[in-house]
Each structure stands twice: as structure tokens, then as C-alpha cells.
């Protein structure tokens, strides 16, 4: 039973998940039975099921203990772990996602090329207290991809921005291929997008193209907030060793009380690369940039804003870039 018990009390059995007092033999069975507002609690152990949350669902998926080391969702290096449907609103709490793989044109049915652990086409995704380790993809988001771009057609403007919130989570050792972006995280939107990272660590991730740690690209406006977090030791062959952000509208980047260090890029923006068709606004307070490297322009940061760029720095250290 791989450590999974009948009612998540350690007694042993065949139940994998519960919704309140109701037990389910599979996690997918619990997801299928859930209605909007439900919380699916996954029992401790290592689970090998590929999972799918349907379009428009509004549910939480959590470990029973809320301790990520207790409950592991494992892709065994050969499948994507969780797919989230259109316009869904989902929270993931206290889970470990390990060895997920999204590989283009793979022989096993169900493979997708984005989001080795989690691929979301939803309206909002909240990740709280989760660990993502050793996940990989062929295209965007080695660990997590959030995207609503219909054939990447920027003529389509969504009424609401897609929102990705990451809190108290760890991303380590994730990998994106040479064809897309975001060794750990990718957010791609036909309209506008919002990314929030708080109290989290993103490290030791790589993309063969852009955004060694984080890749964002939207057709509208883009807001990024990084607070009380560490972004370190990520690498990419082209732009944005730690973070790559591109928008056809404006970019608003705010970083507070965070460390951004040890990133490497083969072209521009050793730690951060920003490119917008309109204005770029950057605000940093108590931020450390240390030991970042670019082979061409912007050892720490490179900004290209056709409408102009404003950078405000307070109590920040920039060394050895």
C-alpha cells in the first residue's frame, strides 16, 4: 500500500484520498467526485497516479498532514503529474511533486509538452507549502506551467488576467528544454498575467532557451511580485538566468527582502531580463544581487522598455555581477 492508509490515520489500507468523511480508492476518483469548494485530502505515501482536474473546477488539493515530505506525487520521470483544465481555480497545499516529465510526442498517452509536474490552463492557481524537485518538460515550465494562450494568438484578449501565486514553497533541480522557457516556472497568457512569489525558494534550475528559473510572457500587462524569497543558481543559454519577462503591454516588477544570486546566461540579463512594448517599472527594496553573470549585456539585469523604464532601488546590494 506504499504507506497509504484507509482513513489517513496510519492504520494501513487501500484508500488514497478523502473528501471530508468520504474515502476514495484513487485520488482521481476523489477529484471526479469533488464539487466546487471541496478539499481533496491525499493520504500520506508516494502516489503514482496521473491526475486531471476538469475545466471550471474550484477545488483544493492538499496533503492530509499539510507536510510535503509526507505525501509525494511521483511522475517516475515518464509522465506529467497533474493537468488542470480551462478556467479552473485550484489551490495545491503541502504536497511534493517529484520526477514529473512533459515530453513532446512521447509514446505514452497523456504526455504534454508543458509543465513537467503541473500544467494549468486555469484562471488561477495557488501553490502553498509545496516542494517541486527534479521535474522536466520539453517546452515551457519544467515544474509548473500556467498558460491560457490559444495557439499563442495575441489577438485574443482575456477579460481577466491569469493569476499564479506561490507561497512558502521550494523549487529545486527542475529543467526546461532547449525549445521553451522556465526551468522551474512558466506563465504564458494571451491577455494579462500576475505572478506572486512569497517566502519561497527557486534554485538549481535550468532552461536551454530563456528564463532559467522563471519564464513569463503575456500579450497584455504583466505584474510580478517577489517577496521574502530566494532565487539562486539558475542557468539559461539565452536571456534571463533567473527571470525572463516579456509583455506587449507594461511590466511592473516589485522585489522585496529577497536574494537573487548565482545565475548564469549565455546572452543578456544574468539574473533578470525584462522586455516590454510599453513601460517597465521596477521597484526593489532590501534586495541582494550577487555573483550573477551574462556573456553579453547586463550582468545582473537587462531592461528593454520601448515606452521607457523606471527603476527604484532602496537598501539593496549589488556585488560581483
N, C-alpha and C positions, 0 to 999 in steps of 0.2 A: 504493500500500500504506500510505500515511499514516504512514510511519516504522516500520511493523511488519515484523519480520524473521522468517525461517524458524525460527531457534532462539534468538532473543533475543540474538544476538551482533552485530547491526548490519549483517548481510550482505544484508538485503532478502529478501522472500518473502511467503507468504500465511498463515503461521501466526500465530495471535493469542494462544495460551496454551500452557503446558506443565504437565504433572504429572511431575516427575522428568525422565526422558529422552523421554517420550512427548509428541508435538506434536499440537496441535489447530487446526483451521482457524477455529474460533469459540471465544469464551470460554464460551458456553453449552454447547457440546459438551464442553468440559473439565469444567464443573460437573456435567453429566449423568453423566459417566464417573467422577467422584470417589467414593471410599468414605470412610467415617469415618476421620479422622486425616490425610487428604490435604491438600496445599497446592497450590492452583491459582495458578501464577505467570503474570501477564499481561505480555505483551511491551510494550516502550516504544511510545508513539504515542498518538493520540487515537482512542478506540473509541466507536462509536455504537450498540452493541447494547443493547437492554433485557435485563436479566438476572434470573433467578429461581433461588433456592436452595430446594430442596424441604423439606417437613416432616421434622423429626427429623434433618436432616443435621448433621454435626460436621466442618466443614472450615474452612480458612483461604483467604482470597482476598487475594493480595498483588501488588504490582508486582515485576517481576523484579529491578529495581535497588533497591527499597525507597525510592526517591526520588519523592515525589509529583509533582514537576514533569515527570518523565519519562513518566508513564502517567496519562492523563486519560480518565475515563469521562464522556461528554458526553450530556446529555439533549436538547440543542438547544432548550431552552425549551418542549418539547412532549410530553415523556413522563417517567415515573418511571424511574430508572436501575436500581435493584436492589430486588427483593421477596424477603423471607426468610420461609419457611414456619413453621408451628406447631412449637413446642418445639425449634427448631434452635439449635445452639450454634456461633456463627460469629465469626471474627476477620477484620477488614479491616486491611491493613497497607500503608502507603506509597503510597496512591492519592489522586488528585484526583477529586472528584465535582463536576461543573460543569453549571449550567443544567438541572438536573432539575426536573420540574414534575409535581405530582399535582393534577389538576383534576377537580372533581366533574362527572360526567355529560358528559365530553368526547366528541367524535365519534370519536376514535381508540381502538380496542380496547386494553385493558390499563391504562387510566388508573385510578388510585386517588386518593382524596382526602387521604391521609395520607402524609407523608414524601416530599418532592419528590425527594430523592436516594435515600434508603434507607427502606423501610418493613419493619419486622421484627415478626413475631408470635412470635418465638422465645423460648427460655428465657433465653439470654444473648447479648449482643453486645459484642464488644471492638473498639474503634477505636483504632488505634495509628499515629501519624505520618501522618495523612491530612489533606487540605485539602478543605473544602466551601465553594464560592463560588457565589453567585447562584442558589441553588435556591429553589423556592417550592412552596406547597401551598394547597389550598382549605380544609383542616381543621386537622389537628394536625402540627406539626413541619415547618417549611419545608425543612430539610435532612434531619433524621433523626427518624423516629417509631418508638418501640418500644412495642408495645401487645398486651395479651392479654385485652382486655375483651370477652367475648361479649355483644354488644348492650349494653355498658356496664351489665351487671346486677351490682350489688354483692352480691347474694345468693350469687354463686359465689366461693368462696374457693380459690385455687390453693394446692397443697401447698408449692410453692417460690416465693420471690419472683422476679420477673424482674429481671435484672441488666444494667445498661448501664455499661460502663467506657470512658472516653475519656482517652487518654494522648498527650501531645506532638502535638496536632492543632490545626488552625486552622479556625474557622467565621467566614466574613465575607460580609456582604451578602445574607443569606438572609431570606426573607419568608414569614410565615404570614398567612392571610386574616383577614377580619373575623368568621369563624364559629367558629374553634377557638382554639388556643393554641400558643405556642412558635415564635417566628420562626426559631430555629435548631434546637432540640431539643425533643422531647416524649416523655415516658414516662407511659403510662396503663395501669393494672393493675386487674384485678378482685380481686386479692389484695394482697400487699405488693410493694414495689419498692425497688431500690437503685440509686443513681446516683453514680458516681465520676468526677470530672474532675480530671486531674492534668497539670501542665505544658502547659496548653492556653490558647488564646485564642478568646474568643467575642465578636464585636464587630459593630457596624453591622447589627444585625438588627431586624426589626420584626414585631409581631403586631397585627392590628387589634382583638383582644379582650384576652387576658391573656397574661402571660409573653413579653415582647418578645424575650428571649434564650432562656430555658428555661421549659418548662411541665411540671409533674408533678402527677398526680392519681391516687391509689390508694384502694382500698376497705379496705386493711389498714394496716399500718405503713409509714412511708417513711423511708429513710436516705439522706442526701445528704452527700457529702464533696467539697470543692473545695480543692485544694492547689496552690500554686505556679502560679497561673493568673491570667488577666486576663479580666474580664467588663466590657465597656465599650460605651457609646454605643448601647444598645438602647432600643427605644421600644414602648409599647403604649397603646391607647386606654383601657384599664380598670385592671386591677390588676397589679402586679409588673413594673416596667420591665425589670429584668434577669432576675429569677427569680420564678416563681409556683409555690407548692407547696401542695397540699391533700390531706388524708388523713382517712379515717374512723377511723383508729387514732391512732397517735402520729407525730410528726415529730422526727427527730434530724438537725440541720444542723450540720456542722462545716466551718469555713473556716479555712485556714492559709496564711500567707505569700502573700496574693493581693490584687489591686487590683479594686475594684468602683466604677466611676465613669461619670459622664456619662449616666445613664439617666433616662428621662422616662416618666411615666404620667399618664393623664388622671384617675385617681381615687385609689387607695390604694397605698402601698408603692412609692416612687420607684425604689428598686433591688430590694427584696425584699418579697414578700408571702407570709406563712405562715398557714395556717388548718387547724386540726385539731379533731376531735371529742374527742380526749383530750389528753394532754400535748404541749407543744412544748418541746424542749431545743435551745438554740443555744450553740455554743462557737466563739469567734473568737480567733485568735492571730496577731499581725502582719498585720492586715488594714487596708487603706486604703479608706474610703468617702469619695468626693469628688464634689461637683457633681452630685448626684442630685436629682430634682425630682418631687414629687407635687402634683397640683392639689387634693388634699383632705387625706388623713391620711398621716403617715409619710413625710417627705421621703426618708429613707434606707431605713427598714424599718417594716413594719406586721405585727404578730403578733396572731392571734386563736386562742387555745387554750382550749377550753371546760373542759379539765381543769387549766388553769394553764400558765404559761410560765416557763422559767428561761433567763436569758441570762448567759453568762460571757464577759467581754472581757479580753484581755491584749495589751499593746503594740500597740494599734490606734489609728488616726487617723480622726476623723470631721470633715470640714470642708466648709463651703459646701453643706450639704444643706437 
